[in-house]
Amino acid sequence: MAKQRKLSSTEVAALVGGLTADFGGDDETEFHNGQPVRPFSFAKTQDAGIGEYHGLRIVHERFCRVARSAFMPLLRFQPRLSSFLPELMTFEDYRNGQENFVSLTISASDALRGNQLMVFPPEFIARLTNAYYGGGVDGPKLHRTEFTAAEHRVIELITDRLNSALELAWRDLVTVGFNAISREENMQFMAFAENEEKVVCCSFIVEIPGHEAATFDIVYPLQILKPISSQLRSRMQSDQLTEDRNWRERLEAAILGIPLTVSARLCQPQLSVARLMRLEDGDVVPVSLGSAVDVLVDGVPMFQAQPGAQNGHAAVSILRAIAPQSQKGLSHAE
């Protein structure tokens, strides 16, 4: 079901202006050397078109896949989620297009250095509450202007879970955290942004089989997205949402399968160069065997052991591991 919205004041003004021009209104077009020109102020902030924020669309497409599980404890199944294209508008226009009685949750993000607004229509909250407490997905018709205690609990549950899903969806672009700081249920009392401040509205539709679809919005002030605008314009992002356990297991198995040479160093006799050069077959080199020997792994001392025998074969019994500091000292001594 397509989402319907009212025309903003800016759109209405542009429409009326176009009609006025078509019916012979005042023509304020200026000409220079016979060519039409229009005034431009270099001091005016030019907002980049929200259509250039490809990264934001990718984030919210990823969010749709992750957020399905957020509804599982309430609806007892995972609905299908899809996102609309982000819209850029003033906060006044957004507020005028909403009903007064809605669920409003402001969440702060230290990484983005600003707040985010999550908006749920009361009918959807009623349906979630009815399903969560054992009823059907069809919620009761609302004829009131405030939420019940049970609905407030459901609002807390769903917003916290969706904020966690948002954190996971944003993770590849920037590490963010969203923490709910205030909740309201009257749009006119919401102190989220100034009337003329630009906001980015991201709408989502929740499709429930056999029932009417529901929508909710996530609103960001444009100001908090500008510092990461270069990242949001990027079309290249990883699609990996969670840790790849299969890759870790295969990597661990490959590392654990690497063959290593283990040897036991019984002693380290010292000989002069002259004596070494005179050694012949049958000569005896005196050595002093200690009570413990070093066990080396690929030439690196790793353990101390006691030499002995087991089942008629020479063997060593591990006594203790050699500390890394001791290994370093032994390598320098050699």
C-alpha positions in Angstrom: 0.0 0.0 0.0 1.5 3.3 -1.1 2.0 5.9 1.6 0.0 9.1 1.2 1.1 12.5 2.5 0.0 16.1 2.3 1.7 18.7 0.2 4.2 20.8 2.1 3.9 24.6 2.3 6.8 24.9 0.0 5.2 22.6 -2.6 1.9 24.5 -2.3 3.6 27.8 -2.8 5.5 26.5 -5.9 2.2 25.1 -7.3 0.4 28.4 -6.7 3.3 30.3 -8.2 3.3 28.1 -11.3 -0.4 28.6 -11.8 -0.1 32.4 -11.4 2.6 32.5 -14.0 0.5 30.4 -16.4 -2.4 32.9 -16.1 -0.3 36.0 -16.8 1.1 36.7 -13.4 4.0 39.1 -12.9 7.1 37.9 -14.8 10.2 38.7 -12.7 12.7 37.0 -15.0 15.8 39.1 -15.6 17.8 39.2 -18.9 21.4 39.8 -19.6 22.6 40.1 -23.2 19.3 38.6 -24.2 19.7 35.5 -22.0 17.5 34.8 -19.0 19.3 34.9 -15.6 18.2 34.3 -12.0 19.7 35.7 -8.8 22.1 33.6 -6.7 23.5 34.3 -3.3 26.9 32.8 -2.5 26.2 33.2 1.2 23.2 30.9 1.1 23.7 27.3 2.2 23.0 25.0 -0.7 21.9 21.6 0.6 23.0 18.6 -1.4 20.1 16.7 -2.9 19.1 13.8 -0.7 19.0 11.7 -3.8 22.8 11.8 -3.7 22.9 10.0 -0.3 23.1 6.5 -1.8 24.7 5.3 1.4 21.6 6.2 3.5 19.4 4.1 1.2 21.8 1.2 1.6 21.8 1.6 5.4 18.0 1.5 5.5 17.7 -1.4 3.1 20.0 -3.3 5.4 17.9 -2.1 8.4 14.8 -3.6 6.8 16.4 -7.1 6.8 17.7 -6.8 10.3 14.6 -5.2 11.9 12.3 -8.0 10.9 13.5 -9.9 14.0 12.7 -7.0 16.2 9.0 -7.6 15.7 9.3 -11.3 16.4 8.7 -11.2 20.2 5.6 -9.0 19.7 3.9 -10.4 16.6 5.3 -14.0 17.0 6.4 -13.9 13.3 8.7 -11.9 11.2 6.9 -9.4 9.0 8.2 -8.1 5.7 9.8 -4.7 5.8 10.5 -2.3 3.0 11.7 1.3 2.9 10.6 4.4 0.9 13.2 6.8 -0.6 14.4 9.4 2.0 12.6 12.7 1.7 14.1 16.1 2.5 11.7 18.7 4.1 11.4 21.2 6.8 10.4 19.9 10.3 7.3 22.1 10.1 6.2 20.4 6.9 6.8 17.0 8.4 4.9 17.9 11.6 2.0 19.3 9.7 1.7 16.1 7.7 1.3 14.0 10.9 -1.6 13.5 13.3 -1.2 15.1 16.7 -1.6 11.8 18.6 1.4 9.6 17.7 4.2 7.7 19.5 7.4 9.9 19.4 10.8 8.6 20.7 13.9 10.8 20.6 17.2 8.8 20.6 20.6 10.4 21.0 23.7 9.4 19.1 27.1 10.5 20.3 28.8 9.4 17.1 26.5 11.6 14.9 26.4 14.3 17.5 22.7 14.7 17.4 19.3 13.1 17.9 17.1 10.8 15.8 13.2 10.7 16.0 11.2 7.5 15.6 7.5 7.9 14.9 4.8 5.3 15.2 1.1 5.8 14.5 -1.1 4.9 17.5 -3.0 2.2 15.5 0.2 0.3 14.9 1.1 0.5 18.6 -2.3 -0.8 19.5 -1.9 -3.8 17.1 1.6 -4.6 18.5 0.2 -4.4 22.1 -2.8 -6.6 21.3 -0.5 -9.3 19.7 2.1 -9.1 22.4 -0.4 -9.8 25.2 -2.0 -12.8 23.4 -4.5 -11.2 21.1 -4.7 -11.0 17.3 -2.8 -8.7 15.0 -5.8 -6.6 14.4 -5.8 -4.0 17.1 -8.8 -2.1 18.6 -10.0 1.1 17.1 -8.6 4.1 19.0 -10.8 7.0 20.2 -8.4 8.5 22.7 -5.4 10.8 23.0 -3.0 8.9 25.2 -1.4 5.5 25.5 -2.0 3.0 28.2 0.7 1.7 30.5 0.9 -1.6 28.5 1.3 0.4 25.3 4.1 2.5 26.8 5.9 -0.8 27.6 5.5 -2.0 24.0 6.8 1.3 22.7 9.8 1.0 24.9 10.4 -2.6 23.7 10.0 -1.9 20.0 12.1 1.3 19.9 15.0 -0.2 21.9 15.0 -3.3 19.5 14.8 -1.1 16.4 17.6 1.2 17.7 19.8 -1.9 18.1 18.9 -2.9 14.5 19.8 0.6 13.3 23.2 0.4 15.1 23.9 -2.9 13.2 22.7 -1.4 9.9 24.9 1.7 10.3 28.0 -0.3 11.5 29.6 -0.7 8.1 29.4 3.1 7.4 30.1 4.5 10.8 29.9 3.0 14.3 26.9 4.6 16.1 24.8 4.0 19.1 21.2 5.1 19.7 19.9 5.6 23.2 16.3 6.7 23.9 16.3 9.9 25.9 12.7 11.1 25.8 9.2 10.0 24.6 6.1 12.0 23.7 2.7 11.4 22.3 1.7 14.8 21.0 3.3 16.1 17.9 2.7 19.7 18.7 4.7 19.4 22.0 7.7 17.6 20.3 10.9 19.7 20.8 13.0 17.9 18.2 14.0 20.6 15.7 13.2 24.2 14.7 10.3 24.7 12.3 12.5 25.7 9.3 15.3 23.2 10.1 15.7 20.6 7.3 15.1 17.0 8.3 15.5 13.7 6.4 12.4 11.5 6.7 12.9 7.8 6.1 9.6 5.9 6.0 9.2 2.1 6.4 6.2 -0.1 5.7 5.5 -3.3 7.7 3.6 -5.8 5.7 1.5 -8.3 7.8 0.1 -11.2 5.8 -3.7 -11.1 5.7 -3.9 -7.6 7.4 -3.5 -4.0 6.5 0.1 -2.8 6.3 1.5 -0.3 8.8 4.1 2.4 8.5 6.5 4.1 10.8 9.1 6.9 10.3 12.7 7.5 11.3 13.7 11.2 11.1 17.2 12.7 11.1 18.1 16.3 11.2 20.0 17.1 8.0 22.7 18.8 10.1 23.9 15.6 11.7 24.3 13.9 8.4 26.4 16.6 6.7 29.7 15.6 8.5 29.4 12.2 6.9 28.0 13.3 3.6 31.0 12.0 1.6 30.4 8.5 3.1 26.7 8.7 2.4 27.3 9.5 -1.2 29.4 6.3 -1.6 27.8 3.4 -3.5 30.4 0.9 -2.1 29.5 -0.7 1.2 29.9 -4.2 2.6 26.7 -6.2 2.8 28.0 -8.3 5.7 25.8 -7.7 8.7 27.0 -10.2 11.2 30.2 -12.0 12.1 31.0 -14.8 9.6 31.3 -17.7 12.0 31.9 -20.2 9.1 34.9 -18.2 8.0 36.3 -18.0 11.5 35.9 -21.8 12.0 37.6 -22.6 8.7 40.4 -20.1 9.5 40.8 -21.7 13.0 40.9 -25.2 11.5 43.5 -24.1 8.9 45.7 -22.6 11.6 45.4 -25.6 14.0 46.4 -27.9 11.2 49.8 -26.2 10.6 52.5 -28.8 11.3 55.2 -27.8 13.8 58.5 -29.4 14.7 58.9 -30.2 18.4 62.3 -31.1 19.8 63.8 -31.6 23.3 67.2 -30.0 24.0 69.0 -32.2 26.5 72.1 -30.1 27.0 74.3 -27.3 25.6 77.9 -28.2 25.9 80.5 -25.6 25.1 83.6 -26.4 23.0 86.4 -24.3 21.7 86.9 -23.9 18.0 90.2 -25.8 18.2 88.6 -28.8 20.0 85.7 -28.7 17.6 88.1 -28.9 14.6 89.9 -31.9 16.1 86.8 -34.0 16.7 86.9 -37.4 14.9 84.7 -40.5 14.8 84.5 -42.2 18.2 85.5 -39.1 20.3 83.5 -38.5 23.4 82.2 -35.1 24.4 81.5 -34.8 28.1 78.1 -33.3 29.0 76.2 -32.5 32.1 72.5 -33.5 32.1 70.2 -31.5 34.3 66.9 -32.6 35.9 64.9 -30.6 33.3 65.2 -30.1 29.6 63.9 -27.5 27.2 61.2 -28.4 24.7 61.4 -26.3 21.6 58.6 -25.7 19.0 60.2 -24.7 15.7 63.3 -23.7 17.5 61.5 -21.5 20.1 61.7 -22.7 23.8 58.1 -23.3 24.9 58.2 -25.7 27.8 60.4 -27.3 30.4 60.1 -31.0 30.8 61.6 -34.0 32.7 63.2 -36.7 30.5 62.2 -40.3 30.9 60.6 -43.3 29.1 57.1 -44.6 28.3 56.2 -48.0 26.8 59.9 -48.6 26.0 60.3 -45.3 24.1 62.1 -42.1 25.2 59.7 -39.4 26.3 59.5 -36.1 28.2 57.0 -35.1 30.9 56.0 -31.4 30.6 56.7 -29.6 33.9 55.7 -26.0 33.0 55.4 -23.5 30.2 58.2 -21.0 29.7 57.0 -17.4 30.0 57.4 -15.1 27.0 60.0 -13.1 28.9 62.1 -16.2 29.5 61.8 -17.2 25.8 63.1 -13.7 24.8 66.0 -14.1 27.2 66.9 -17.5 26.0 66.9 -16.4 22.3 69.3 -13.6 23.2 71.5 -15.9 25.1 71.8 -18.3 22.1 
